[in-house]
Amino acid sequence: MRTPSVILLAVTFAACSGVPGTFDKSNLKPSLFPDYTDVTAPSNIAPLNFIIQEEGDRFITVLENGRKSITVTGKQVRIKDRQWKGLKKDGKIDVSVYKKTGSQWTAMQPFSITLEDDIDPFISYRQIMPSVDSYQDLSIIQRSLESFRSKVVYSNSMVQDLGNGQCINCHHYRNYSTDNMQFHVRQYLGGTVMVIDGNLRKVNLKTDSTISAGVYPAWHPTHDYIAYSTNMTYQSVHTVDPNRIEVVDLESDLILYNIKDNAVSVIENDPDRFECFPAWSPDGRMLYYVSARYETPFDDDRMDRIFADCRSIKYNLYCKPFDPDTRTWGKSVLLFDAASAGKSVTLPRVSPDGRWLIFALGEYGVFHIWHRDSDLWMMDLADGSIRPLDEINSPEVESYHSWSSNGKWIIFSTRREDGAYTRLYLSHLEADGHFSKPFALPQKKPGFNRNYMYSFNIPEFMKEPVHITPRKFASFIEAAPASPVRYEPKLQK
């Protein structure tokens, strides 16, 4: 609870219409939703609209940049695009909030919004109800970061047949370009849907020598390969545990899909290990992934044992050298022994300059989106040092994250607002390797996150929108069977 502190001042604002002439001055900043006080935002971001969460009868907000000034009345501060473009030209916006209680006006402590470094103009994410079994209404959505415009990339409601439904997930792009992208369609008319240089392809990545089709993808940055983990995952519902859901692997390996040859080969498939979540270095010569050792027979009781032991299954961070020209692999190297510290690592993502690696760290397991203890950590690949991103983390879940193409921004999923719905937040990488105060993805209606009953996850940056229409995706999925792929042995150095 904040303790009010005010100083009586007599001030006249002749230049700002509607601003009171005399008021008390508080040394507290206003409480806002979303909290945009003193944030650093991209110079091409949409307006940062907010709600004033102060008690009062009237409110006036003044936004100015030294040359231009706008005044907004009321608790909801919604800024027109034209006004926002004029305000952000100088790279800094000063904001003053005044509230009136009874006959007395009070000026809250001013704050600033700093604007620097452009961000990729688009993101896409999976929109899903936060339920354990409701996937009948799933969509991949693309959103302009420079405005509030959004549209469906593909929705599983477009292709259904009575009781036959689809689960769609894991959209991914090659080098932030939508001319080469993929997403998975599970169950009805299933397959991995790919766009290869603008052309559609649907493949079944499961072979007799692999445990499943490809699941979690990583598109090679320079060659025509995609690394996948292959996973046999199951989930259970906790009755009293605050984490609610437990998702575990019964098996998981790593495979490489050769796009030109339509062939898959094994990267890692130790039967006593779970290998998951591949991610390439920017030059494509190193593959990062996570792996946990767990030895148990492949019998009818395997699932029960894994669920019973799930808190003891802890994943470490590895890297594996790769020669993209010869498709040969070196030996895996342990980068971070999280298990020895009683922790478990997942979702490694490398910055575009190859300097930083961010991952999610929790107490156990690999599906941290359900684990309230999950935080984001960062490794300096120059010296191997790691640290928690305390400037970003919250008491709730921080999980999936992606780097912008210029390496100046990250977007990440978090449940900090209410503990139930996954929302998207942005943060700026500063010169010293720390991040600025995170802030919520801006919305046209600032109360949007409190009223929208869907979660947003798997945020990915895009340099351009997806050019194929949802209807074309749907027609292709309905018409084209998933083509089989050829299996070929792994090449080892």
WOPERA-V484625 format. One record per pair of residues at least 6 apart in sequence whose C-alpha atoms are under 7 Angstrom apart, sorted by sequence separation. I is the first residue (numbers start at 1). GAP is how many residues later the second one is. If there is no record, write none. Layout:
I_GAP ; I_GAP
This chain:
13_6 ; 63_6 ; 64_6 ; 87_6 ; 99_6 ; 100_6 ; 143_6 ; 144_6 ; 174_6 ; 185_6 ; 194_6 ; 195_6 ; 206_6 ; 219_6 ; 220_6 ; 238_6 ; 257_6 ; 258_6 ; 280_6 ; 281_6 ; 296_6 ; 322_6 ; 323_6 ; 338_6 ; 350_6 ; 351_6 ; 362_6 ; 368_6 ; 379_6 ; 380_6 ; 403_6 ; 404_6 ; 415_6 ; 429_6 ; 430_6 ; 62_7 ; 63_7 ; 98_7 ; 99_7 ; 143_7 ; 173_7 ; 174_7 ; 184_7 ; 185_7 ; 194_7 ; 206_7 ; 219_7 ; 237_7 ; 238_7 ; 257_7 ; 280_7 ; 322_7 ; 338_7 ; 350_7 ; 379_7 ; 403_7 ; 415_7 ; 428_7 ; 429_7 ; 13_8 ; 62_8 ; 63_8 ; 98_8 ; 99_8 ; 142_8 ; 143_8 ; 173_8 ; 184_8 ; 193_8 ; 194_8 ; 205_8 ; 218_8 ; 219_8 ; 237_8 ; 256_8 ; 257_8 ; 279_8 ; 280_8 ; 321_8 ; 322_8 ; 349_8 ; 350_8 ; 378_8 ; 379_8 ; 402_8 ; 403_8 ; 414_8 ; 415_8 ; 427_8 ; 428_8 ; 12_9 ; 62_9 ; 98_9 ; 128_9 ; 141_9 ; 142_9 ; 172_9 ; 173_9 ; 183_9 ; 184_9 ; 193_9 ; 204_9 ; 205_9 ; 217_9 ; 218_9 ; 236_9 ; 237_9 ; 255_9 ; 256_9 ; 278_9 ; 279_9 ; 321_9 ; 348_9 ; 349_9 ; 377_9 ; 378_9 ; 401_9 ; 402_9 ; 413_9 ; 414_9 ; 427_9 ; 11_10 ; 12_10 ; 61_10 ; 62_10 ; 97_10 ; 98_10 ; 128_10 ; 141_10 ; 142_10 ; 156_10 ; 172_10 ; 182_10 ; 183_10 ; 192_10 ; 193_10 ; 217_10 ; 218_10 ; 235_10 ; 236_10 ; 255_10 ; 256_10 ; 278_10 ; 279_10 ; 320_10 ; 321_10 ; 348_10 ; 349_10 ; 363_10 ; 377_10 ; 378_10 ; 401_10 ; 402_10 ; 413_10 ; 414_10 ; 427_10 ; 11_11 ; 60_11 ; 61_11 ; 97_11 ; 127_11 ; 128_11 ; 141_11 ; 142_11 ; 156_11 ; 171_11 ; 172_11 ; 182_11 ; 183_11 ; 191_11 ; 192_11 ; 217_11 ; 235_11 ; 236_11 ; 255_11 ; 256_11 ; 278_11 ; 320_11 ; 348_11 ; 362_11 ; 377_11 ; 378_11 ; 401_11 ; 413_11 ; 427_11 ; 10_12 ; 11_12 ; 60_12 ; 61_12 ; 96_12 ; 127_12 ; 140_12 ; 141_12 ; 156_12 ; 171_12 ; 182_12 ; 191_12 ; 192_12 ; 216_12 ; 217_12 ; 235_12 ; 254_12 ; 255_12 ; 277_12 ; 320_12 ; 347_12 ; 362_12 ; 376_12 ; 377_12 ; 400_12 ; 401_12 ; 412_12 ; 413_12 ; 426_12 ; 427_12 ; 9_13 ; 10_13 ; 60_13 ; 97_13 ; 126_13 ; 127_13 ; 139_13 ; 140_13 ; 170_13 ; 181_13 ; 182_13 ; 191_13 ; 215_13 ; 216_13 ; 234_13 ; 235_13 ; 254_13 ; 276_13 ; 277_13 ; 319_13 ; 320_13 ; 346_13 ; 347_13 ; 361_13 ; 362_13 ; 376_13 ; 399_13 ; 400_13 ; 411_13 ; 412_13 ; 425_13 ; 426_13 ; 9_14 ; 59_14 ; 60_14 ; 96_14 ; 126_14 ; 127_14 ; 140_14 ; 169_14 ; 170_14 ; 181_14 ; 214_14 ; 215_14 ; 233_14 ; 234_14 ; 254_14 ; 276_14 ; 318_14 ; 319_14 ; 345_14 ; 346_14 ; 360_14 ; 361_14 ; 399_14 ; 411_14 ; 412_14 ; 425_14 ; 426_14 ; 8_15 ; 9_15 ; 59_15 ; 95_15 ; 96_15 ; 125_15 ; 126_15 ; 139_15 ; 140_15 ; 169_15 ; 180_15 ; 214_15 ; 215_15 ; 233_15 ; 234_15 ; 253_15 ; 254_15 ; 275_15 ; 276_15 ; 318_15 ; 319_15 ; 345_15 ; 346_15 ; 360_15 ; 361_15 ; 398_15 ; 399_15 ; 411_15 ; 425_15 ; 426_15 ; 8_16 ; 9_16 ; 34_16 ; 58_16 ; 59_16 ; 95_16 ; 124_16 ; 125_16 ; 139_16 ; 168_16 ; 179_16 ; 180_16 ; 214_16 ; 215_16 ; 233_16 ; 253_16 ; 275_16 ; 318_16 ; 319_16 ; 345_16 ; 360_16 ; 361_16 ; 398_16 ; 410_16 ; 411_16 ; 424_16 ; 425_16 ; 7_17 ; 8_17 ; 33_17 ; 94_17 ; 95_17 ; 124_17 ; 125_17 ; 138_17 ; 139_17 ; 168_17 ; 179_17 ; 180_17 ; 213_17 ; 232_17 ; 233_17 ; 274_17 ; 275_17 ; 317_17 ; 318_17 ; 344_17 ; 345_17 ; 359_17 ; 360_17 ; 376_17 ; 397_17 ; 398_17 ; 409_17 ; 410_17 ; 424_17 ; 6_18 ; 7_18 ; 32_18 ; 33_18 ; 94_18 ; 124_18 ; 138_18 ; 167_18 ; 168_18 ; 179_18 ; 180_18 ; 212_18 ; 231_18 ; 232_18 ; 273_18 ; 274_18 ; 317_18 ; 343_18 ; 344_18 ; 358_18 ; 359_18 ; 375_18 ; 397_18 ; 409_18 ; 410_18 ; 6_19 ; 7_19 ; 32_19 ; 33_19 ; 68_19 ; 93_19 ; 94_19 ; 123_19 ; 124_19 ; 137_19 ; 166_19 ; 167_19 ; 179_19 ; 211_19 ; 212_19 ; 232_19 ; 273_19 ; 274_19 ; 294_19 ; 317_19 ; 343_19 ; 344_19 ; 358_19 ; 359_19 ; 396_19 ; 397_19 ; 409_19 ; 6_20 ; 32_20 ; 33_20 ; 92_20 ; 93_20 ; 122_20 ; 123_20 ; 137_20 ; 166_20 ; 167_20 ; 212_20 ; 231_20 ; 232_20 ; 273_20 ; 316_20 ; 317_20 ; 343_20 ; 344_20 ; 346_20 ; 358_20 ; 396_20 ; 408_20 ; 409_20 ; 5_21 ; 6_21 ; 31_21 ; 32_21 ; 92_21 ; 93_21 ; 122_21 ; 123_21 ; 136_21 ; 166_21 ; 231_21 ; 253_21 ; 254_21 ; 272_21 ; 273_21 ; 292_21 ; 316_21 ; 342_21 ; 343_21 ; 344_21 ; 345_21 ; 357_21 ; 358_21 ; 395_21 ; 408_21 ; 5_22 ; 31_22 ; 65_22 ; 92_22 ; 122_22 ; 165_22 ; 166_22 ; 230_22 ; 231_22 ; 252_22 ; 253_22 ; 254_22 ; 272_22 ; 292_22 ; 316_22 ; 356_22 ; 357_22 ; 375_22 ; 376_22 ; 394_22 ; 31_23 ; 52_23 ; 64_23 ; 91_23 ; 92_23 ; 121_23 ; 122_23 ; 165_23 ; 229_23 ; 230_23 ; 251_23 ; 252_23 ; 253_23 ; 272_23 ; 292_23 ; 315_23 ; 316_23 ; 356_23 ; 357_23 ; 373_23 ; 374_23 ; 375_23 ; 376_23 ; 396_23 ; 30_24 ; 51_24 ; 52_24 ; 91_24 ; 121_24 ; 164_24 ; 229_24 ; 230_24 ; 252_24 ; 291_24 ; 292_24 ; 315_24 ; 356_24 ; 357_24 ; 372_24 ; 373_24 ; 374_24 ; 375_24 ; 51_25 ; 65_25 ; 91_25 ; 121_25 ; 229_25 ; 290_25 ; 291_25 ; 314_25 ; 355_25 ; 356_25 ; 372_25 ; 374_25 ; 50_26 ; 51_26 ; 228_26 ; 229_26 ; 290_26 ; 291_26 ; 355_26 ; 371_26 ; 50_27 ; 65_27 ; 88_27 ; 228_27 ; 290_27 ; 355_27 ; 49_28 ; 50_28 ; 65_28 ; 227_28 ; 228_28 ; 289_28 ; 290_28 ; 316_28 ; 317_28 ; 369_28 ; 49_29 ; 64_29 ; 65_29 ; 136_29 ; 227_29 ; 289_29 ; 314_29 ; 315_29 ; 316_29 ; 49_30 ; 63_30 ; 64_30 ; 138_30 ; 226_30 ; 227_30 ; 288_30 ; 289_30 ; 314_30 ; 315_30 ; 369_30 ; 63_31 ; 64_31 ; 225_31 ; 226_31 ; 288_31 ; 368_31 ; 47_32 ; 63_32 ; 135_32 ; 225_32 ; 226_32 ; 287_32 ; 288_32 ; 423_32 ; 424_32 ; 62_33 ; 63_33 ; 225_33 ; 286_33 ; 287_33 ; 421_33 ; 422_33 ; 423_33 ; 47_34 ; 62_34 ; 224_34 ; 225_34 ; 286_34 ; 287_34 ; 421_34 ; 422_34 ; 61_35 ; 62_35 ; 224_35 ; 286_35 ; 422_35 ; 61_36 ; 224_36 ; 285_36 ; 286_36 ; 47_37 ; 60_37 ; 61_37 ; 285_37 ; 60_38 ; 285_38 ; 59_39 ; 60_39 ; 285_39 ; 360_39 ; 59_40 ; 19_41 ; 58_41 ; 59_41 ; 58_42 ; 56_43 ; 57_43 ; 126_43 ; 56_44 ; 57_44 ; 391_44 ; 413_44 ; 56_45 ; 57_45 ; 172_45 ; 174_45 ; 392_45 ; 170_46 ; 173_46 ; 175_46 ; 229_46 ; 391_46 ; 392_46 ; 174_47 ; 229_47 ; 412_47 ; 229_48 ; 411_48 ; 229_49 ; 228_50 ; 314_50 ; 315_50 ; 227_51 ; 313_51 ; 314_51 ; 315_51 ; 312_52 ; 313_52 ; 351_52 ; 250_53 ; 311_53 ; 347_53 ; 349_53 ; 352_53 ; 311_54 ; 352_54 ; 353_54 ; 290_55 ; 310_55 ; 352_55 ; 290_56 ; 351_56 ; 402_57 ; 404_57 ; 400_58 ; 401_58 ; 402_58 ; 289_59 ; 218_60 ; 220_60 ; 288_60 ; 216_61 ; 217_61 ; 218_61 ; 221_61 ; 218_62 ; 221_62 ; 222_62 ; 221_63 ; 220_64 ; 279_69 ; 281_69 ; 277_70 ; 279_70 ; 282_70 ; 282_71 ; 43_72 ; 282_72 ; 38_73 ; 40_73 ; 41_73 ; 42_73 ; 43_73 ; 281_73 ; 37_74 ; 38_74 ; 39_74 ; 40_74 ; 41_74 ; 42_74 ; 43_74 ; 44_74 ; 37_75 ; 38_75 ; 39_75 ; 40_75 ; 41_75 ; 42_75 ; 43_75 ; 44_75 ; 37_76 ; 42_76 ; 42_77 ; 30_78 ; 29_79 ; 26_80 ; 28_80 ; 29_80 ; 23_81 ; 24_81 ; 25_81 ; 26_81 ; 27_81 ; 28_81 ; 29_81 ; 23_82 ; 24_82 ; 25_82 ; 26_82 ; 27_82 ; 23_83 ; 24_83 ; 25_83 ; 26_83 ; 23_84 ; 46_99 ; 45_100 ; 46_100 ; 45_101 ; 46_101 ; 223_101 ; 44_102 ; 46_102 ; 247_120 ; 245_125 ; 243_127 ; 243_128 ; 243_129 ; 329_162 ; 330_162 ; 328_163 ; 329_163 ; 330_163 ; 327_164 ; 328_164 ; 329_164 ; 328_165 ; 264_221 ; 263_222 ; 264_222 ; 265_222 ; 262_223 ; 263_223 ; 264_223 ; 265_223 ; 266_223 ; 267_223 ; 262_224 ; 263_224 ; 264_224 ; 265_224 ; 266_224 ; 263_225 ; 265_225 ; 176_229 ; 202_278 ; 204_278 ; 202_279 ; 203_279 ; 204_279 ; 205_279 ; 202_280 ; 203_280 ; 204_280 ; 205_280 ; 207_280 ; 202_281 ; 203_281 ; 204_281 ; 120_284 ; 119_285 ; 120_285 ; 176_285 ; 177_285 ; 176_286 ; 177_286 ; 178_286 ; 176_287 ; 177_287 ; 178_287 ; 178_288 ; 189_288 ; 189_289 ; 117_291 ; 130_291 ; 191_291 ; 148_295 ; 148_296 ; 153_313 ; 159_315 ; 153_316 ; 154_316 ; 158_316 ; 153_317 ; 152_318 ; 154_319 ; 129_324 ; 130_324 ; 129_325 ; 130_325 ; 128_326 ; 129_326 ; 127_327 ; 128_327 ; 127_328 ; 128_328 ; 127_329 ; 126_330 ; 127_330 ; 125_331 ; 126_331 ; 125_332 ; 126_332 ; 125_333 ; 125_334 ; 124_335 ; 125_335 ; 123_336 ; 124_336 ; 123_337 ; 124_337 ; 123_338 ; 122_339 ; 123_339 ; 122_340 ; 120_341 ; 121_341 ; 122_341 ; 120_342 ; 121_342 ; 122_342 ; 120_343 ; 121_343 ; 122_343 ; 40_388 ; 49_393 ; 48_394 ; 49_394 ; 47_395 ; 49_395 ; 51_395 ; 40_396 ; 46_396 ; 50_396 ; 49_397 ; 39_398 ; 36_403 ; 35_404 ; 34_406 ; 34_412
